[in-house]
Amino acid sequence: MHQSQVIAITLIFYQFLLISIGLWASRRIKNNIDFLLGGRQLGAWVAGLSYAASTSSAWVLLGFSGFVFKYGYSALWMMPGIWGGYVVMWLMLGPRVREESSKKKWVTPTDFICANLKDSEKKRIASLAALLIAFCFIFYIAAQFDAAANAFISNFNMTPGTSLLLGATIILIYCVLGGFWAASLTDTMQAIVMIFAAITVSAVTVIKAGGYETIVNSLSLIDKDYTDWSGGYSGFLLLGFLAGVIGIGSGTFGQPHLLARLMAVKGEKELRMGFTIAIIWVIIIFCAMALLGLSAKSILGDINSGEEIFYLMAEDLLPPILAGIVIASILSAVMSTVDSLLLASSSAISHDLGLSRIFKLNRLTISRIVMTMIVCSSTILAWMIPDSIFNRVLFAWSALGAAFGAIVVSRVFNYEPTYKARLWSIIIGFSSTVLFYTFGNIPPEETKNQIYGILSILGNLPGDPFERLIPFLLSCFVILFLFKKRRA
């Protein structure tokens, strides 16, 4: 049987299973809280694995492995930053977010961000937050659709448009049917598929490359900077590089889809157990993808895009049946993130903007309509403005983390930012990320004046610290020093 036939059969079976889960979960949807938070009944295994899968999507299997493939040892500094974000999120922020949202019957993370404000102030903050979440998640979802499209294109010779529409339609069907329950259950299943695929592909690639010693010796011949933990940087450039790469973990604190997972956990016991499951999973999958990137580099040398190596190694080194299952895991990774993003963005718009009151429809119907519109917008973006998976995800991740992370952290540690502090924290955190992301894509020599030139230089620093960490720190500065805060 040809490999493309195996992949097709695997995908058909897998998509049938996903849609079946959506139909089953739809029977448990009685109201908007069931649809958006699963009735706050997530157990430890579902909470931990679905959280992990929704954070570590195609961005890890394709993007992170490609990042390591391109930059070598210095790229590995990203791992402690990501793992540290898990620890802070689950052990320090999670208990307060879960307890307070359950006690006060909050439905979305925006409710937590807007807590203890006047109604008029709360409405303005919630509206701004909803628009920013939708904007960023359209980019985030577009990156996942790009990954799904690449899987279809490389194996079935589909056109980009057809592949995008097919992947988007499958994801939309089971999310619209089953909401949070469907997303959480499918994410749990996808987490298992992803870790199996990650371990399998990295193991056969290491064996093909000749083992640890052979890989290290081979990499040392490529470029001395490739095996240098500092990436060849020193002084302030090295500090900026480390701040940017490790600082990616700070974006975790402001992600609405991750906060929603914590809000949905059943109890304190499930929260602690869920953390153990999630952290073990993420350590294994990041280590596997790091090994894949390094061992593939020793075999392939330079290729056009490091984001191709997962496909290349699976196709070249695995039997057709196993390769089909592994390549199907890419779509698992895509779906495990997209469903969570769709729920978070649709809940932000439908619930926080009060669209049910405006259009005289119930919240569940509005949530499903908004979800469909976001899928359409993301598909158009992925089709018309192609970009790397890695860049799109990091932009959305950093922008949301900078906009909301400082508010979440300050509230958890019993400081209530004023209305102006929250407003300007969101505006400055988000806008500075957009600013440095924009100028980071412009070479300094192409800028037209001195100010633009300086912004371009800052945006192009190694590790992108001015896109990934500085906006979050600016947001924290606004809350801590520019406006008087009050202790809760």
MARVEX-250461 format. One record per residue (C-alpha): residue in three letters; x, y, z; chain; residue number from 1. Coordinates in steps of 0.5 Angstrom, whole numbers, always signed. Example, Ala and Ser with C-alpha at 12.3 -4.5 7.8 and 13.67 -1.06 7.14 Angstrom:
BEGIN
> rest,u,v,w,kette,nr
> ala,+25,-9,+16,A,1
> ser,+27,-2,+14,A,2
END
This chain:
BEGIN
> rest,u,v,w,kette,nr
> met,+0,+0,+0,A,1
> his,+3,+7,-2,A,2
> gln,+4,+12,+4,A,3
> ser,-1,+17,+1,A,4
> gln,-6,+12,+2,A,5
> val,-4,+10,+9,A,6
> ile,-4,+17,+11,A,7
> ala,-11,+18,+8,A,8
> ile,-14,+12,+11,A,9
> thr,-11,+14,+18,A,10
> leu,-14,+21,+17,A,11
> ile,-21,+19,+15,A,12
> phe,-21,+14,+21,A,13
> tyr,-18,+20,+26,A,14
> gln,-23,+25,+23,A,15
> phe,-29,+21,+24,A,16
> leu,-27,+20,+31,A,17
> leu,-26,+27,+32,A,18
> ile,-33,+29,+29,A,19
> ser,-36,+23,+33,A,20
> ile,-33,+26,+40,A,21
> gly,-36,+32,+38,A,22
> leu,-43,+29,+37,A,23
> trp,-42,+26,+44,A,24
> ala,-40,+32,+47,A,25
> ser,-46,+36,+44,A,26
> arg,-51,+32,+48,A,27
> arg,-47,+35,+55,A,28
> ile,-48,+42,+52,A,29
> lys,-54,+45,+56,A,30
> asn,-52,+52,+57,A,31
> asn,-46,+57,+55,A,32
> ile,-42,+55,+61,A,33
> asp,-42,+48,+59,A,34
> phe,-40,+50,+52,A,35
> leu,-34,+55,+54,A,36
> leu,-32,+51,+60,A,37
> gly,-34,+44,+60,A,38
> gly,-38,+46,+66,A,39
> arg,-32,+47,+71,A,40
> gln,-31,+39,+71,A,41
> leu,-24,+38,+68,A,42
> gly,-21,+32,+71,A,43
> ala,-13,+32,+72,A,44
> trp,-11,+28,+66,A,45
> val,-16,+31,+61,A,46
> ala,-14,+38,+64,A,47
> gly,-6,+37,+64,A,48
> leu,-6,+33,+57,A,49
> ser,-11,+38,+54,A,50
> tyr,-7,+44,+57,A,51
> ala,+0,+41,+54,A,52
> ala,-3,+40,+47,A,53
> ser,-6,+46,+46,A,54
> thr,+0,+50,+48,A,55
> ser,+5,+45,+44,A,56
> ser,+2,+45,+38,A,57
> ala,+5,+45,+31,A,58
> trp,+9,+50,+33,A,59
> val,+13,+45,+37,A,60
> leu,+13,+39,+32,A,61
> leu,+15,+44,+26,A,62
> gly,+17,+50,+29,A,63
> phe,+21,+49,+35,A,64
> ser,+25,+43,+32,A,65
> gly,+26,+47,+26,A,66
> phe,+29,+53,+30,A,67
> val,+34,+48,+33,A,68
> phe,+36,+45,+27,A,69
> lys,+37,+52,+24,A,70
> tyr,+41,+55,+30,A,71
> gly,+44,+49,+34,A,72
> tyr,+45,+49,+42,A,73
> ser,+43,+56,+43,A,74
> ala,+36,+55,+41,A,75
> leu,+36,+50,+47,A,76
> trp,+35,+56,+52,A,77
> met,+28,+57,+50,A,78
> met,+26,+50,+54,A,79
> pro,+27,+53,+61,A,80
> gly,+23,+59,+59,A,81
> ile,+17,+55,+57,A,82
> trp,+18,+50,+63,A,83
> gly,+18,+56,+68,A,84
> gly,+12,+59,+65,A,85
> tyr,+8,+52,+66,A,86
> val,+11,+52,+73,A,87
> val,+9,+59,+75,A,88
> met,+2,+58,+71,A,89
> trp,+0,+52,+75,A,90
> leu,+3,+53,+81,A,91
> met,+3,+60,+83,A,92
> leu,-3,+63,+78,A,93
> gly,-7,+57,+77,A,94
> pro,-10,+56,+84,A,95
> arg,-13,+63,+85,A,96
> val,-15,+63,+78,A,97
> arg,-19,+57,+79,A,98
> glu,-22,+59,+86,A,99
> glu,-24,+66,+84,A,100
> ser,-27,+64,+78,A,101
> ser,-31,+58,+80,A,102
> lys,-33,+62,+87,A,103
> lys,-36,+68,+82,A,104
> lys,-38,+64,+77,A,105
> trp,-34,+68,+71,A,106
> val,-34,+65,+64,A,107
> thr,-28,+68,+61,A,108
> pro,-21,+70,+63,A,109
> thr,-23,+77,+61,A,110
> asp,-28,+77,+67,A,111
> phe,-22,+75,+72,A,112
> ile,-18,+81,+68,A,113
> cys,-24,+86,+69,A,114
> ala,-25,+84,+77,A,115
> asn,-27,+89,+82,A,116
> leu,-28,+95,+77,A,117
> lys,-34,+99,+76,A,118
> asp,-39,+96,+71,A,119
> ser,-37,+102,+66,A,120
> glu,-30,+101,+66,A,121
> lys,-31,+93,+66,A,122
> lys,-35,+94,+60,A,123
> arg,-29,+98,+56,A,124
> ile,-23,+94,+58,A,125
> ala,-27,+87,+56,A,126
> ser,-29,+90,+50,A,127
> leu,-22,+92,+48,A,128
> ala,-19,+85,+51,A,129
> ala,-24,+82,+46,A,130
> leu,-22,+85,+40,A,131
> leu,-15,+84,+42,A,132
> ile,-16,+77,+43,A,133
> ala,-19,+76,+36,A,134
> phe,-14,+80,+33,A,135
> cys,-8,+76,+35,A,136
> phe,-12,+69,+35,A,137
> ile,-13,+70,+28,A,138
> phe,-6,+70,+27,A,139
> tyr,-5,+64,+31,A,140
> ile,-10,+60,+28,A,141
> ala,-8,+62,+21,A,142
> ala,-1,+59,+23,A,143
> gln,-4,+52,+25,A,144
> phe,-8,+52,+18,A,145
> asp,-1,+53,+15,A,146
> ala,+2,+47,+18,A,147
> ala,-5,+43,+16,A,148
> ala,-4,+45,+9,A,149
> asn,+3,+43,+9,A,150
> ala,+1,+36,+11,A,151
> phe,-4,+36,+6,A,152
> ile,+0,+39,+0,A,153
> ser,+6,+34,+1,A,154
> asn,+2,+28,+1,A,155
> phe,-4,+29,-3,A,156
> asn,-1,+34,-8,A,157
> met,-7,+38,-6,A,158
> thr,-7,+46,-8,A,159
> pro,-6,+50,-2,A,160
> gly,-13,+53,-2,A,161
> thr,-16,+46,-2,A,162
> ser,-12,+44,+3,A,163
> leu,-13,+50,+8,A,164
> leu,-21,+49,+7,A,165
> leu,-21,+42,+8,A,166
> gly,-17,+42,+15,A,167
> ala,-21,+49,+17,A,168
> thr,-28,+45,+16,A,169
> ile,-26,+39,+20,A,170
> ile,-24,+43,+26,A,171
> leu,-30,+48,+26,A,172
> ile,-35,+42,+25,A,173
> tyr,-33,+38,+32,A,174
> cys,-32,+45,+36,A,175
> val,-38,+48,+34,A,176
> leu,-42,+41,+36,A,177
> gly,-38,+40,+42,A,178
> gly,-35,+46,+45,A,179
> phe,-30,+46,+51,A,180
> trp,-32,+38,+52,A,181
> ala,-30,+36,+45,A,182
> ala,-24,+41,+45,A,183
> ser,-21,+38,+52,A,184
> leu,-23,+31,+50,A,185
> thr,-20,+31,+43,A,186
> asp,-14,+35,+46,A,187
> thr,-12,+29,+51,A,188
> met,-13,+24,+45,A,189
> gln,-8,+29,+41,A,190
> ala,-3,+30,+46,A,191
> ile,-2,+22,+46,A,192
> val,-1,+22,+39,A,193
> met,+3,+28,+39,A,194
> ile,+8,+25,+44,A,195
> phe,+8,+18,+41,A,196
> ala,+10,+21,+34,A,197
> ala,+15,+26,+37,A,198
> ile,+19,+20,+41,A,199
> thr,+19,+16,+35,A,200
> val,+21,+21,+29,A,201
> ser,+27,+23,+34,A,202
> ala,+29,+16,+36,A,203
> val,+30,+14,+29,A,204
> thr,+33,+20,+27,A,205
> val,+38,+19,+32,A,206
> ile,+39,+12,+30,A,207
> lys,+40,+14,+23,A,208
> ala,+45,+19,+25,A,209
> gly,+49,+14,+28,A,210
> gly,+48,+16,+36,A,211
> tyr,+50,+21,+41,A,212
> glu,+58,+22,+40,A,213
> thr,+57,+22,+32,A,214
> ile,+52,+27,+32,A,215
> val,+56,+32,+37,A,216
> asn,+62,+30,+32,A,217
> ser,+59,+32,+26,A,218
> leu,+55,+38,+29,A,219
> ser,+62,+41,+31,A,220
> leu,+65,+41,+24,A,221
> ile,+59,+45,+21,A,222
> asp,+60,+52,+25,A,223
> lys,+63,+53,+31,A,224
> asp,+57,+58,+33,A,225
> tyr,+52,+52,+32,A,226
> thr,+55,+48,+38,A,227
> asp,+56,+54,+42,A,228
> trp,+51,+55,+48,A,229
> ser,+52,+63,+47,A,230
> gly,+51,+63,+39,A,231
> gly,+57,+66,+38,A,232
> tyr,+54,+73,+42,A,233
> ser,+58,+76,+48,A,234
> gly,+56,+82,+52,A,235
> phe,+50,+86,+52,A,236
> leu,+48,+82,+45,A,237
> leu,+49,+75,+49,A,238
> leu,+44,+78,+55,A,239
> gly,+39,+81,+50,A,240
> phe,+39,+74,+46,A,241
> leu,+38,+70,+53,A,242
> ala,+33,+75,+55,A,243
> gly,+29,+74,+49,A,244
> val,+29,+66,+48,A,245
> ile,+28,+65,+55,A,246
> gly,+23,+70,+56,A,247
> ile,+18,+67,+51,A,248
> gly,+16,+64,+58,A,249
> ser,+13,+70,+60,A,250
> gly,+8,+70,+55,A,251
> thr,+4,+64,+58,A,252
> phe,+1,+68,+63,A,253
> gly,-3,+72,+59,A,254
> gln,-6,+67,+54,A,255
> pro,-14,+67,+55,A,256
> his,-14,+59,+52,A,257
> leu,-9,+57,+58,A,258
> leu,-13,+61,+63,A,259
> ala,-19,+58,+61,A,260
> arg,-17,+51,+62,A,261
> leu,-15,+53,+69,A,262
> met,-22,+56,+70,A,263
> ala,-25,+49,+68,A,264
> val,-21,+45,+73,A,265
> lys,-26,+41,+78,A,266
> gly,-22,+42,+84,A,267
> glu,-15,+43,+88,A,268
> lys,-13,+36,+88,A,269
> glu,-14,+36,+80,A,270
> leu,-10,+42,+79,A,271
> arg,-4,+39,+82,A,272
> met,-4,+32,+79,A,273
> gly,-6,+36,+72,A,274
> phe,+1,+40,+73,A,275
> thr,+5,+34,+74,A,276
> ile,+2,+31,+68,A,277
> ala,+3,+37,+64,A,278
> ile,+10,+38,+66,A,279
> ile,+12,+31,+64,A,280
> trp,+9,+31,+58,A,281
> val,+12,+38,+56,A,282
> ile,+19,+36,+58,A,283
> ile,+19,+30,+54,A,284
> ile,+16,+33,+47,A,285
> phe,+21,+39,+48,A,286
> cys,+27,+34,+49,A,287
> ala,+25,+30,+43,A,288
> met,+24,+36,+38,A,289
> ala,+31,+38,+40,A,290
> leu,+34,+32,+39,A,291
> leu,+30,+31,+32,A,292
> gly,+33,+38,+30,A,293
> leu,+40,+37,+32,A,294
> ser,+41,+30,+29,A,295
> ala,+37,+32,+23,A,296
> lys,+42,+37,+22,A,297
> ser,+48,+32,+22,A,298
> ile,+44,+28,+17,A,299
> leu,+41,+33,+12,A,300
> gly,+46,+39,+13,A,301
> asp,+43,+46,+10,A,302
> ile,+36,+45,+7,A,303
> asn,+31,+51,+5,A,304
> ser,+26,+51,+11,A,305
> gly,+28,+47,+18,A,306
> glu,+20,+47,+19,A,307
> glu,+20,+41,+14,A,308
> ile,+25,+36,+18,A,309
> phe,+19,+33,+22,A,310
> tyr,+16,+31,+15,A,311
> leu,+22,+29,+12,A,312
> met,+25,+24,+17,A,313
> ala,+18,+21,+18,A,314
> glu,+18,+19,+11,A,315
> asp,+25,+17,+10,A,316
> leu,+26,+13,+16,A,317
> leu,+19,+10,+18,A,318
> pro,+15,+4,+15,A,319
> pro,+9,+7,+11,A,320
> ile,+4,+5,+16,A,321
> leu,+8,+8,+22,A,322
> ala,+9,+14,+17,A,323
> gly,+2,+15,+16,A,324
> ile,+0,+15,+23,A,325
> val,+6,+20,+25,A,326
> ile,+4,+25,+19,A,327
> ala,-3,+25,+22,A,328
> ser,+0,+27,+28,A,329
> ile,+2,+34,+25,A,330
> leu,-6,+35,+24,A,331
> ser,-7,+33,+31,A,332
> ala,-2,+38,+34,A,333
> val,-6,+43,+29,A,334
> met,-13,+41,+32,A,335
> ser,-11,+41,+39,A,336
> thr,-9,+48,+39,A,337
> val,-14,+51,+34,A,338
> asp,-20,+48,+38,A,339
> ser,-18,+52,+44,A,340
> leu,-16,+58,+41,A,341
> leu,-23,+58,+37,A,342
> leu,-27,+57,+44,A,343
> ala,-23,+63,+47,A,344
> ser,-24,+68,+42,A,345
> ser,-31,+66,+41,A,346
> ser,-32,+67,+48,A,347
> ala,-29,+73,+49,A,348
> ile,-33,+76,+43,A,349
> ser,-40,+73,+44,A,350
> his,-39,+74,+52,A,351
> asp,-35,+80,+53,A,352
> leu,-38,+84,+48,A,353
> gly,-45,+82,+50,A,354
> leu,-47,+80,+43,A,355
> ser,-53,+76,+45,A,356
> arg,-56,+83,+48,A,357
> ile,-55,+86,+41,A,358
> phe,-57,+81,+36,A,359
> lys,-63,+78,+41,A,360
> leu,-60,+71,+40,A,361
> asn,-58,+66,+46,A,362
> arg,-50,+66,+48,A,363
> leu,-49,+59,+45,A,364
> thr,-52,+61,+38,A,365
> ile,-47,+67,+38,A,366
> ser,-41,+63,+40,A,367
> arg,-42,+58,+35,A,368
> ile,-43,+64,+30,A,369
> val,-37,+68,+32,A,370
> met,-33,+61,+32,A,371
> thr,-35,+60,+24,A,372
> met,-33,+67,+23,A,373
> ile,-26,+67,+26,A,374
> val,-25,+60,+22,A,375
> cys,-26,+64,+16,A,376
> ser,-22,+70,+17,A,377
> ser,-16,+66,+19,A,378
> thr,-17,+61,+13,A,379
> ile,-17,+68,+9,A,380
> leu,-10,+70,+12,A,381
> ala,-7,+64,+12,A,382
> trp,-8,+64,+4,A,383
> met,-7,+71,+2,A,384
> ile,-1,+73,+7,A,385
> pro,+4,+66,+8,A,386
> asp,+9,+67,+14,A,387
> ser,+13,+62,+18,A,388
> ile,+9,+58,+23,A,389
> phe,+14,+60,+28,A,390
> asn,+14,+67,+27,A,391
> arg,+6,+68,+27,A,392
> val,+5,+64,+33,A,393
> leu,+11,+68,+37,A,394
> phe,+8,+74,+35,A,395
> ala,+1,+72,+37,A,396
> trp,+4,+69,+44,A,397
> ser,+8,+75,+46,A,398
> ala,+2,+80,+44,A,399
> leu,-3,+77,+49,A,400
> gly,+2,+75,+54,A,401
> ala,+5,+83,+54,A,402
> ala,-3,+85,+54,A,403
> phe,-6,+81,+60,A,404
> gly,+0,+78,+63,A,405
> ala,+2,+83,+68,A,406
> ile,-5,+84,+70,A,407
> val,-6,+77,+72,A,408
> val,+0,+76,+76,A,409
> ser,-1,+83,+80,A,410
> arg,-8,+80,+81,A,411
> val,-6,+73,+84,A,412
> phe,-1,+77,+88,A,413
> asn,-7,+81,+92,A,414
> tyr,-6,+88,+88,A,415
> glu,-12,+91,+85,A,416
> pro,-9,+95,+79,A,417
> thr,-13,+101,+78,A,418
> tyr,-18,+102,+71,A,419
> lys,-13,+107,+68,A,420
> ala,-7,+102,+70,A,421
> arg,-10,+96,+67,A,422
> leu,-12,+100,+61,A,423
> trp,-5,+103,+59,A,424
> ser,-2,+96,+61,A,425
> ile,-6,+93,+56,A,426
> ile,-5,+98,+50,A,427
> ile,+3,+99,+52,A,428
> gly,+4,+92,+52,A,429
> phe,+0,+90,+46,A,430
> ser,+2,+96,+42,A,431
> ser,+10,+95,+43,A,432
> thr,+10,+88,+41,A,433
> val,+6,+90,+35,A,434
> leu,+11,+96,+34,A,435
> phe,+18,+91,+35,A,436
> tyr,+15,+86,+31,A,437
> thr,+13,+90,+25,A,438
> phe,+20,+94,+25,A,439
> gly,+24,+87,+26,A,440
> asn,+21,+85,+19,A,441
> ile,+25,+91,+16,A,442
> pro,+32,+91,+15,A,443
> pro,+36,+97,+18,A,444
> glu,+39,+99,+12,A,445
> glu,+32,+100,+9,A,446
> thr,+29,+105,+14,A,447
> lys,+28,+112,+12,A,448
> asn,+30,+116,+18,A,449
> gln,+34,+115,+24,A,450
> ile,+28,+114,+29,A,451
> tyr,+26,+108,+24,A,452
> gly,+33,+106,+24,A,453
> ile,+33,+105,+31,A,454
> leu,+27,+101,+32,A,455
> ser,+29,+97,+26,A,456
> ile,+36,+95,+30,A,457
> leu,+32,+94,+36,A,458
> gly,+27,+89,+33,A,459
> asn,+32,+85,+29,A,460
> leu,+37,+84,+35,A,461
> pro,+39,+77,+37,A,462
> gly,+33,+73,+40,A,463
> asp,+28,+79,+39,A,464
> pro,+28,+81,+46,A,465
> phe,+24,+87,+44,A,466
> glu,+19,+83,+42,A,467
> arg,+18,+78,+47,A,468
> leu,+20,+80,+53,A,469
> ile,+21,+88,+54,A,470
> pro,+13,+89,+52,A,471
> phe,+11,+85,+58,A,472
> leu,+16,+89,+63,A,473
> leu,+13,+95,+60,A,474
> ser,+6,+93,+62,A,475
> cys,+9,+91,+69,A,476
> phe,+12,+98,+70,A,477
> val,+6,+101,+68,A,478
> ile,+2,+97,+73,A,479
> leu,+7,+98,+79,A,480
> phe,+10,+105,+78,A,481
> leu,+5,+109,+74,A,482
> phe,-1,+109,+77,A,483
> lys,-3,+108,+84,A,484
> lys,-5,+101,+86,A,485
> arg,-9,+98,+92,A,486
> arg,-8,+92,+96,A,487
> ala,-14,+87,+95,A,488
END
